[in-house]
């Protein structure tokens, strides 16, 4: 189905854990060739972040690793050695982009700064992912997702109103930073193709987290009032929250005044005075506790399945509170093929979750599962870089690869 969108784009991925690997996995889905560089002994940290493990893999890789590394080639390389640094420099000559998330100054220390790599390849786009901006006073600090969720505001608006702040159930600060990095790389590739300009890109975790707080940012900037935790409710729309039914819970997402009128009729509220008191969203947000009490008394009378049927018949956005097993066992997941399978050198059936983007003239391939540690080092060193068999053996004996 047509050529790969990023056909002939080769990316050297020096990143570990999630933000960088998430960005490069997305680019692999779009057809780029990703060469993942890993430490000869430890590899990517997430290979050991288990349980659970892939029990069919003789390397005992953690499931976490498989979430962000499909479609890539893996080569091992000790960046602290002069021979390892030479491998990176040789690879840089053949790549369009390099992605790294080392602590600030590490690449310079290894003689692999962007200036040195670009002397070898003037067209190399360089993307650095860091905890804080590389031109800031905090550039030397390290960061992981949880501390960024905490310090960059997300936890302060997550959790029940009277409960303690909560982090999100996935490493969303890392994931969103990876998304920003991927779009920046794509924009830079486009600019290079049109003007020849080559970009240095820096995507900080902290700055990314702040940027995508979206409406909560603007709520503060416009009102100077600190946003609070709202549990499952919405700070700007009502009713937009979970309600308890007679046998569980349901999420209701009423997004307009017209939908609200239909919703109230659907749940059996015929009191015109109540409807008039909450006719407009502004009224509903300002008196959310009173409205919550009225709706809750009606919703609790029937089951979740009853309300799902009734509300969907009235075209009121709503949904059950599914666990992840429910999601993957659903008819929709089966229809859309959410789970795909690939293979690496030791496991012929590795599951992965399908990329949600659907192109009319590009088919994303899931045949290549996240690679085993150093799975492609011989192919890359010999076929791409032209190393001899003897050179490869010598590098192995020195534990460079």
N, C-alpha and C positions, 0 to 999 in steps of 0.2 A: 504494500500500500504506500507507494511513493518513497522517496529518499528519507533517511533520518533527518530531522530538523537541524540537528547540530552535527551533521556529517562532517568528518575530517577535523573536528575540534577535539584537541587532546588536552586534558587537564591533569596536572600533577597535584595530588591531594596529600598534603603533609599534615592534615588536621586529624584530631582524635576526638573521641567521645561522641558528641551529637550535633552541635551547631554546624561545624564545617562539613562533617559527613552527610548531614541532612541536605545541605546545599548541593553537594556533589552528586548525591544519589538522585536528586531531582534532575540535574543536568544529564546524568547517565540515562534516565528515563527518556529524555528528549534526544538521545542519540550521541552524546559526547562520549569519547573514550576517557575513562578515569583510571589513572594509575595511582593506586593508594600506597603510600610509603609507610612502612611499619617498622618498629624496633625489632631487631633480629630475635630477641629473647621474649620480650613481653607482648609485642604487638600492640594493637589498639587496646586501651584500658578496658573497653566494654566487652572484650572477649572473655574477661574473667568476672563480669558483673552478673553472676548468677547465684543461686538457681533462679529460674529453670535453665536447663542446658539442652542443646541439641544432642540427644543420646545416640543419634545415628552418625555423628561426626567423630572420628577418632581423635580429633584435637580437643574435644569437649568445650566447644565455644558456647557462650551464654546466648540466650535468645535475644537479649538486648542488642548485641552486635548485629544481628540479622535485620534489625529494624531500620538501619540507616546505611547499608553498604552493598545492596544488590547492584548488579550490573557493573562491578568494578574489577580491575585487576589488582592483585596484591604483590608487592615486592618488598623484601626486607632490606633495611639499610641502616647502619650505625652512623648517624650524622656527626658524632663526636670524632670519628676517625677521618684522616685525610682521604683515605680511599672511598669512604662513604660520601664525603663531600664532593669528590670527583664524580661519583655516580649521579648525584643530584644536579651537578653542573652539566653533565652530559645529557641528562633528561631534559633540562631546561631548554636546551637547544632545539628540542623536538616538540615542545609544548606551546600551547596558546595562552594558558592560564596556570598560575600556581596559587593554591589556597593553603593557608597555614594558620594555626591558632596557638603558636608558642607564646610564652611570656615575652613581653617586650624586650628586644635586644638579643634574644636567643639566636635568631637567624644571622644577625651581624657577628655574633661571637663565633659562629661556625663558618664564617666567610661566605655566607649565602644570602647576603642582603639583596634587596631588590636592585640596588645599583650594580652589584657584582653579577647578578644573574642577567640583568638587562644588557650588560656589556657583551654577554654571550648570545643573547637573543633580544634585539631591540624592540620586537613586537610583543613581548611577554606582558600580559596583564597580571597584576599582582593583587591578590585579595587577602587581607589580614583580618582575622576575627579575634577580638580581644575582649577583656572584661570591661575596660574603660578605654576611652579614645586614646589613640597613640600620640596625639598632640596635647594631652591633658596632664595636669599635675598628678593624676592617679594612674598614669600609664604603666607603672611598675607593679600594680596590684593584680592579683590573680582572682578568678571568679568562677563559681559554679552556679548552675541554674537556680538552686534553692535560695542561695544568698541574694541572687539578683531579683527573684520574685519578691523576697522580703524587702530589700533595700530600695528597689525601684518602684514601689507603690502597689504592686498587684495584690499582695497578701492583705493589704489594708482594706481592700474592697471585696474580699473573698471570704465567705463564711456567714454564719447566722448573725443577725443584728446584735445579739447579746453574747455571742460566743467569742472564742479566740480567733485571731486571724488564721486563715488557711492557705496553704499553697495549692495550686492546681494539681490534679492527679497525674499529669504527664509533665515532662520538662519543657513547658511551653515557651519559656524565655529562650532556651536554646533553639527550639524548633522555629520560632518566629525570626530569630536572628539568622538562621540558615535560609529562611525564605527571603529575607531582605538581601542576603549575600547573593543568592541565586539570581534575583532580579537585577542586582547591580552588575553582576558578571555578564548577564545577557545584554544589558544596556551598553556596557563597555565593548563587548564583541561587535555589536551593531555600529557603535561609533567608530571603532577601529576600521571596520569594513568600508565606512563611508568617507572618513576623513584621515585615517591613518593615526589618529590620536590614541595613545596608549595610557591607560589609567592605572594609578595606584588606588586601591580601594581599602578602606578600613571600616569594619562593621562592629561596633562595640555592643556587647550584651546589654549593658546598663542602658545605653541610649536607645537601643531597639525596644527594650521593655517599656521605657517611658513613652516612646513614640506611639506604640499600639494600644495604649490605654484609651485612645479614641474619645468617645463621648464623656468618659469620666474626667479626662484632662480638660475638656472644654467646659464641663459642668463647673469645675473649680475656677478656671480662668475667667468665666463669665460672671460667676456669683461670688467668688472668693470664699466659698464655703467648702470645707473639706468633705469630699464624698465619704459616705459611711458604707459599712457592709449591709447588704440587703438580702442575705440568704439567697433564695431562689427567685426573689422578686427583682424587678427592673427599676433603676433609679429615675427613668424618664417616661415609662409607659405603664399603664395599668388597665385591666388586670393582665399581668404578664408574669406568671409564677406558677408554682405547684399548688395543688389543692388536694386534700385528703378525701378519698372516696370511701365507700363502706368496706372495701376490701383492699385498699392500696392507695396509690397516688396517681395524679395525672398532671401533666404540664399544659397550661393554657396560655396561648400567646395572642392576645387581642391587640391588633395593631392600628385600629382606626375607630372612629366614633360610630360608623355604620356597623362595623363588626360587633361593637359593644352592645348595640341595641338588639342585634340578632342573638348574641350570646345570652343576654338577660331573658329574652323570650324563650330560648331553648332550655334554660335551666329552670324555667317555671316562675320567674319573677314577673308578676303582672301589675305590681304597684307602680303607677305612673309617677307618683311623687319621688320614689326612689330613683327611677330612671331619669327623671328631670334633674335630680340632685347630682347625678353623675354622668350627665349627657356628654360632657366634653372631657378630653383626656386630662386637661389641666386640673379639673375638679377631682378627677379620680386619683391623680398622683398626690394632690394636696390632702385628700381624705382617704388615703389608701387603707388605713387600719379599719375604718368604718366600713368601707366597701368589702374588704377581706372578710369581715365578720358576716356580712349579709350573704356573700357568695358561698362561704364555707358551710353555712347552715343548710344550703340547698344541695351542694355537691355531695355532702356526706351521706345523703339518703340513698344513693344508688352506687352500683359497682363501677369500677374503672372501665370495663368493656362496654357497659351501657352508655356511659358518657362519651367514650370514643366514637361509638356508632352515632349517637345523637349529634354530637358536635361536628363530626365530619360530614354528616348529611346536611348540616346547616352551613358548611364551608367555614367553620371556625377553626383556625389553626390550633392543633392540640396533638399530644403524643403521650405514649406510655413512658415510664421510667425504666428503660431496658438496661440490663447488664450486658457486658460484652459478648457473653455466650448468646444471649437473645439476639443481638445484632447480627452475628455471623450465621445464626440458624434461621434468620428471617427469609421469607420468600423473596424480598427485594434483594438481599445480599446474594442469594442464589441466582436470581435473574440477571444481576449485573456482574456476576463473577468477581465478587470482592476478593476472594482468595485465589491466588495464582501460585504455580509451583515452578521452581527452577532447580538447578543442580550445581554443585561444585565438585571438586576432585574426589570427595569421599561420600557424598550424600546425593542420591539421585532424585530426592523429592523434598525440597526445602520450601516451606510455605512463605508467602509474602503477601502484603496487602496492596491491592491494586491502586495505582495512581488515579485520583479522581478526574484528572483532565482527559477530555475526549477530543481528539483531533479528527478531522475529516480525511486527512491525507498523511497521517503518521500513525503507525501501530507501535505502541510501547511494548518492548520485549521483556519478558520476565524469565527467560530461559536460564540466565546466568545468576545464580544465587550469590549471596554475600560470599566472598572467596575465603578459602582456607588461608591460614597465615603463610604468606610468601608463595602462594600457589603459582604465581606467574613469573617468578623472578628469573627463571632460566630463559623463558621466551623473550622477556623484555631485554635482558642483558645481551642475549645472543642475537636475537632477530632485529630489535630496534636499535640497540646501541653498538652492535657489532663486536662484542667481547668474545674472545676465544674460549673454548672449553677449559683450557689451562688457566686463563685469567679468572673464570668463574670459580673453579676449584680452589684457587689460591685465596679468593675473597671469602669463600666458605671456611677454609682452614683458619683464616685470621678472624673469623666470626664477625666480619664486616656485613655479611648478608646472611 
